[in-house]
Amino acid sequence: DTGVSQNPRHKITKRGQNVTFRCDPISEHNRLYWYRQTLGQGPEFLTYFQNEAQLEKSRLLSDRFSAERPKGSFSTLEIQRTEQGDSAMYLCASSLADGGDTQYFGPGTRLTVL
Amino acid sequence: RKEVEQDPGPFNVPEGATVAFNCTYSNSASQSFFWYRQDCRKEPKLLMSVYSSGNEDGRFTAQLNRASQYISLLIRDSKLSDSATYLCVAGGSGGSYIPTFGRGTSLIVHP
């Protein structure tokens, strides 16, 4: 399968714990996006990378959220000191910057904070 | 005011009907527009890009009206399998690309 993959697909954690999610984009895509989606809402932009550079991070929800893409391939999203309000679906998407920026989404990681 | 607004619906239509959705965006600097389809508890999947000249893909037609800042999606001859949530996206502003999704419009096609 050459699509976007995300791991884990589901994560249940206790409040206060740290969690890390991984996203593997389509191999030739140089842009990678992270979104959060809650029930009844559209995906909410968090941050994006072009290659290894994080070009926009002002929409990260708080300083507890951080993302990395160290080698310009896979990316990780970390949430520190999780809160119940962090429970959501976290989606990753990738695109080609010069390909009209059409984004292709992974299946998402569903986070439940108890 | 939300940056991208959609009527959440649901739109309940019979098979074979024609249905249209509109989506308005507030950022006049937006440069790229898309429609995505999202099935329950699944990821969004690209339906089509939206161009000023309009574009058509089978039963689906998308239009962009820059003057009024809205995009539209028309579905002809609705099928049961068209039942889903349809998300519009506006993005591309200045040097930093921030795609903004609407909350989606729910479509239910019934026999």
Interface residues (C-beta under 8 A of the other chain):
Chain A: Y33 Y35 G40 Q41 G42 P43 E44 F45 Y48 L55 E56 R59 L91 G100 D101 T102 Q103 Y104 F105 G106 P107 G108
Chain B: V4 Q6 P8 S32 F34 K42 E43 P44 K45 L46 S49 L87 G91 G92 S96 Y97 I98 P99 T100 F101 G102 R103 G104
